[in-house]
Amino acid sequence: MIDLELEGKVAIVTGASRGLGRTAAIALAEQGAQILAAARSADELARLEDSHPTRIRAYPCDMLDTSTLTDLPQQAIRDFGRLDIVVNNAGIAPAGPFLEQTDSEWNRIMAVNIAAPAILSRAAGHIFSSQGSGKVINIASTSGLLGKAQLVAYSASKGAMIQFTKALAAEWAKLGIQVNAIAPGAFETDAQRAVLESPEIFARRVRKIPARRMGEAEEIGPLVCYLASSKANFVTGAVFVIDGGEASRL
């Protein structure tokens, strides 16, 4: 087994209460990292903290609260003494026709999905630049690569996150900071509940995936851990697609 040397590292994971964020937090904790787990759901965060009480600390917060986002890196330092990794996972994806979408809903999606990661990354970047090292891992989406009907704002926000990743990686590489993105496809999480609860919709959805299945949340953990580790110090500005081949389908 490869030692990713994450023992003693400290990570912030947003949207950590469920789905891919929860899995990422647990995977990092099991590799020895300490986690400041941020999300809105205090109850679910508490259960996450209980699963790894010596490794994970719950921090209920709202991604629309700019002052909280700016302070998150300092909170990690107050709790654990340092900060090495930021996983920008929190996101929202309300579906519906673009013609019926209100300005406020569009703005809320952009605020949570791209403005919040940018604010948090900049706040963490001041710490990372002073110590000459740091990792930013942005959870994007294959919708940000290809676009998806009924998810216009979400697709636009995730496309912006991918370009944010590439541009920031180019700017921060000389500072010893690596910035990468993961673009998941369809995973068996709460976000896909409508698909999972309908055999007909599930079968139709899986037919679009060459692997003929949806991803399991745990499958994203090893990739997050690798990108968070020193083994990936020469990897920056990359977008890792993990979707069972769907984005590559001819």
C-alpha positions in Angstrom: 0.0 0.0 0.0 1.3 3.5 -0.9 1.8 5.8 2.1 0.2 9.1 1.1 1.9 10.8 4.1 -1.3 12.5 5.1 -0.8 11.8 8.8 -0.9 15.2 10.7 -2.2 17.1 7.6 -5.3 19.3 8.1 -8.1 19.7 5.6 -11.2 21.7 5.2 -14.0 19.9 3.4 -17.2 21.8 2.5 -20.5 20.1 2.0 -19.1 17.3 4.2 -22.4 16.2 5.8 -23.5 13.9 3.0 -22.6 12.4 -0.4 -19.2 12.9 -2.0 -18.2 15.5 0.6 -18.8 13.0 3.5 -16.9 10.3 1.7 -14.0 12.7 1.0 -13.8 13.7 4.6 -13.9 10.1 5.8 -11.2 9.0 3.3 -8.9 11.8 4.3 -9.4 11.0 8.0 -8.7 7.3 7.5 -5.4 8.3 5.8 -4.5 10.2 9.0 -5.6 13.8 8.2 -7.6 15.9 10.6 -10.7 17.4 9.1 -12.7 20.6 9.6 -16.0 19.4 8.2 -18.2 22.3 7.1 -21.9 22.1 6.0 -25.3 23.5 6.9 -26.7 20.3 8.5 -25.6 20.3 12.1 -27.2 16.9 12.8 -25.5 15.1 9.9 -22.2 16.8 10.7 -22.5 15.6 14.3 -22.9 12.0 13.0 -19.9 12.4 10.8 -17.8 13.7 13.7 -19.0 10.8 15.9 -17.7 8.3 13.2 -14.1 9.7 13.6 -14.2 11.8 16.8 -10.4 12.2 17.0 -10.0 13.2 13.3 -13.1 15.1 12.3 -14.5 18.3 13.8 -18.0 19.5 12.7 -18.4 23.1 11.8 -22.0 24.0 10.8 -22.0 27.0 8.5 -23.7 28.5 5.4 -21.8 28.8 2.1 -23.6 32.1 1.5 -22.0 33.6 4.6 -18.9 35.4 3.3 -17.5 36.2 6.7 -17.7 32.6 7.8 -16.0 31.4 4.6 -13.2 33.9 5.0 -12.7 32.8 8.6 -12.8 29.0 7.9 -9.0 28.7 7.3 -8.3 30.5 10.6 -10.8 28.2 12.3 -8.8 25.2 11.1 -5.7 26.7 12.5 -7.4 27.4 15.8 -8.7 23.8 16.0 -5.7 21.9 14.6 -2.8 24.3 14.4 -2.3 24.3 10.7 -4.0 24.0 7.3 -2.8 22.0 4.3 -5.8 21.1 2.1 -9.1 22.6 1.0 -11.8 20.5 -0.7 -14.4 22.7 -2.2 -17.3 20.2 -2.5 -20.4 22.1 -1.4 -22.9 22.8 -4.2 -26.5 23.0 -5.2 -28.2 21.8 -8.4 -31.9 22.8 -8.6 -33.3 21.5 -11.9 -35.8 23.2 -14.1 -36.3 25.1 -17.4 -34.0 28.0 -17.8 -36.9 30.2 -19.0 -38.6 29.8 -15.6 -35.5 30.4 -13.5 -35.5 33.6 -11.5 -32.6 35.9 -11.1 -32.4 35.1 -7.4 -32.1 31.4 -8.0 -29.4 31.9 -10.6 -27.5 34.2 -8.3 -27.8 31.7 -5.4 -26.4 28.8 -7.5 -23.5 31.0 -8.6 -22.9 32.2 -5.0 -22.7 28.7 -3.6 -21.1 26.8 -6.5 -18.4 29.2 -7.6 -18.2 32.4 -5.5 -18.0 30.4 -2.2 -15.1 28.2 -3.4 -13.3 31.3 -4.7 -13.7 33.1 -1.4 -12.5 30.1 0.6 -9.6 29.4 -1.7 -8.4 32.9 -1.5 -8.5 33.0 2.3 -6.7 29.6 2.4 -4.3 30.8 -0.2 -2.8 33.5 2.1 -1.9 30.7 4.5 -0.6 28.4 1.8 1.6 31.0 0.1 3.2 31.9 3.4 4.1 28.3 4.1 5.0 27.5 0.5 2.6 24.6 0.2 -1.1 23.8 -0.1 -3.7 21.8 -2.0 -7.0 23.0 -3.4 -9.3 20.3 -4.7 -12.5 21.5 -6.4 -15.3 19.1 -6.9 -16.8 20.1 -10.3 -19.0 18.0 -12.5 -19.2 16.4 -16.0 -22.1 18.9 -16.4 -19.4 21.6 -16.3 -17.7 19.9 -19.3 -20.7 19.1 -21.5 -23.6 21.1 -20.2 -27.0 19.5 -19.3 -30.5 20.5 -20.1 -32.6 21.6 -17.1 -29.4 22.3 -15.2 -28.2 25.4 -17.1 -27.1 27.4 -14.1 -25.5 24.4 -12.4 -23.6 23.5 -15.6 -22.4 27.1 -16.0 -21.2 27.3 -12.4 -19.3 24.0 -12.7 -17.8 25.1 -16.0 -16.7 28.2 -14.3 -15.2 26.1 -11.5 -13.1 24.1 -14.0 -11.7 27.3 -15.6 -11.2 28.8 -12.1 -9.1 25.6 -11.3 -7.0 25.9 -14.3 -6.3 29.7 -14.0 -5.6 29.5 -10.3 -3.3 26.5 -10.8 -1.3 28.5 -13.3 -1.1 31.5 -11.0 -0.3 29.6 -7.8 2.1 27.0 -9.1 5.2 29.1 -8.3 3.9 29.5 -4.7 4.1 25.7 -4.2 0.3 25.4 -4.2 -1.5 22.8 -6.4 -5.0 23.3 -7.6 -7.0 20.5 -9.3 -10.5 19.5 -10.0 -12.5 16.3 -10.0 -15.5 16.1 -12.4 -17.8 13.3 -11.1 -20.6 11.9 -13.3 -23.6 10.1 -11.8 -23.0 8.8 -8.3 -25.4 7.0 -5.9 -25.9 9.9 -3.5 -28.8 11.9 -2.2 -28.5 14.2 -5.1 -29.6 11.4 -7.4 -32.5 10.2 -5.1 -35.1 10.7 -7.8 -33.1 8.5 -10.2 -32.4 5.8 -7.5 -36.0 5.6 -6.4 -37.4 4.9 -9.9 -36.4 1.6 -11.6 -37.4 3.0 -14.9 -35.5 6.3 -14.6 -32.5 4.4 -13.1 -32.4 2.0 -16.0 -32.6 4.8 -18.5 -29.9 6.8 -16.7 -27.5 3.8 -16.5 -27.9 3.1 -20.2 -26.1 6.3 -20.9 -23.0 5.2 -18.9 -20.6 2.8 -20.7 -19.8 1.2 -17.4 -23.5 0.4 -17.0 -23.7 1.6 -13.4 -23.6 4.7 -11.3 -20.5 5.4 -9.2 -20.4 4.6 -5.5 -19.6 7.5 -3.3 -16.6 5.7 -1.8 -14.9 5.6 -5.2 -14.0 9.3 -5.1 -12.1 9.0 -1.8 -8.8 7.6 -3.1 -8.6 10.3 -5.8 -9.2 13.0 -3.3 -6.5 11.5 -1.0 -4.0 11.3 -3.8 -4.5 14.9 -4.9 -4.2 16.0 -1.3 -0.9 14.2 -0.9 2.7 15.1 -1.7 2.6 12.4 -4.3 0.7 14.8 -6.4 3.0 17.8 -6.0 3.6 18.0 -9.8 -0.1 17.6 -10.6 -1.8 21.0 -10.9 -4.4 22.5 -13.2 -5.8 19.0 -14.0 -9.4 17.9 -14.3 -10.0 14.3 -13.4 -13.2 12.9 -14.8 -14.7 10.0 -12.9 -17.9 9.0 -14.6 -17.8 5.4 -15.9 -16.9 6.7 -19.4 -20.0 8.8 -19.9 -18.2 12.0 -21.0 -16.1 10.0 -23.5 -19.0 8.2 -25.0 -19.2 8.6 -28.8 
